[in-house]
Amino acid sequence: MSSASTSISFVDLTALHAPLHEDITLAIRRVLERSNFILGNEVQEFEESFASYCGVPHAVGVDSGFSALELALRGLGVGPGDEVVTVAHTFYATGAAIKACGAEPVFVDIDPSSYTMDPSSLEAALSERTRAVIPVHIYGQVADMDPIVEFCRRNDLWLIEDAAQAHGATYRGQKAGSFGDAAAFSFYPTKNLGALGDAGAVTTPHKDLAERLKVLRNCGQKEKNVHEVFGFNRRLDTLQAAVLKIKLEYLDEWNRLRGKLALLYNDLLSSIEEVQNPLVKDQNEHVYHLYVIQTKDRNLIAQEISKRGVQNGIHYPTPLHQQEPFKGADRRGLSVTESVTGRILSLPMHPYLTEVQVQNVAAALKESLIQKES
Ligand SMILES: *Cc1c(COP(=O)(O)O)cnc(C)c1O
C-alpha cells in the first residue's frame, strides 16, 4: 500500500487560498491601515454583495452560522413556550439555536434520497405552539421547498432556511436563502463560502427584520449607549467581511468544480453495487458541500479507505434527538433518519480535488469492498 505518500485530503483550504494570497493580503492590509475593525465599510459592502448573490433584498453579517439561526429566530419573536419544527439529521447548531432562544425543537424525518426534510411529515408535527419551520439544505441540496412554503403559509408559521451548506444551490432556479422569512448561512472556513475563521449571515426579504437583526447583533443598540432591546455581541468582523467579499467572486466557479467532480464520482461509483450515490432531485442544482454515499458495513469501509490514504467523514454519526442536549425533545417517527446514520459516508470533496484523486478514491472504495468480502 502506497497510502501515506498519496493521502487524499477531505478538504484543502491551503490549495483553495493559494491563488488568492495577494488579493486577501491587500484586503487585510487595507483594513489594518484604516483600523475600522468593528462594523467597517466592508461589512456593509459584503452584506450587499451577498444579498444580491442570493437574490434577496437584505443580508446581515454575524459572527457564525449558529448566531445567524439564533438571531433569526429571536428577530422573528420566537422564544419560550414556542415550538420549532426541524430535522434531526443536521449539525448541532440547527437544534441548539432553537433551544438558545428558549424555544423547543420538534424533530421530523427526512426524505431517504435527498436527506432533506420530508414535507409529508410536517402535518403531524403541528401543534398550538408551533411558530416556525427550519428545513436544512443538507450537503448542498435545497429541501423540497414548494410544499414546505405552502405548509408555512397555510399555518401562518415563520420559515427559516438553514442554508449553512448550500451557498449558491438552487431549487427550480431559485437560490438557497431566498425562500423563507429568513435564512441562516455559515461562513465556517470549510463551507462552500468560508471566512478565515468564524462568520455567518442572515438573509431576509423583510426590511424590518434586517433592521432588528442589526440591533440584536450589536448589543441591542441602534444608537450608541442606547440599548433598546436585549441584544448580544454577534457582529461580523470587518476583516472577515473583507475576505468574504473577495471569495464570493469565486463561489460560482468553485461550485462548478465541485459539481464536475461529483459527476465523475457518480460515474466511477455507479458500477459498484454496494454503493448508493447521492441523488439529486430534478428541480435541484446541488452544490456538493459534501459528497455523501451510502454503503453497508460503513464503519468497516471507512476504516479500509482510511488505511488506503483516503480521508473521510460521517455527517452526522448521531442524529440530534440522540445527543445529550436534545434527549427529551419531541419527535415524530425518525426511522429514515435513524437508518441512514449507520450507512452514510462522506468522501473527499473540494474544488481543487483532481480527477486522478477521485479515481483513486473510487479504486480504494472498490478494493475495500472486495477486502470485506474475502
Ligand atoms: C456549519 C453549520 C451550521 C453552523 O455554522 P457555524 O458557523 O459553525 O456556527 C449550522 N447548520 C448547518 C447545517 C451547518 O452545516
The ligand as an ORCA input file, in Angstrom:
! r2SCAN-3c Opt
* xyz 0 1
  C     -21.994     24.694      9.739
  C     -23.435     24.549     10.031
  C     -24.107     25.368     10.958
  C     -23.418     26.278     11.946
  O     -22.485     27.100     11.485
  P     -21.304     27.682     12.419
  O     -20.816     28.814     11.590
  O     -20.307     26.583     12.584
  O     -21.897     28.120     13.703
  C     -25.478     25.248     11.075
  N     -26.162     24.355     10.339
  C     -25.565     23.531      9.466
  C     -26.387     22.578      8.683
  C     -24.169     23.584      9.296
  O     -23.584     22.745      8.441
*
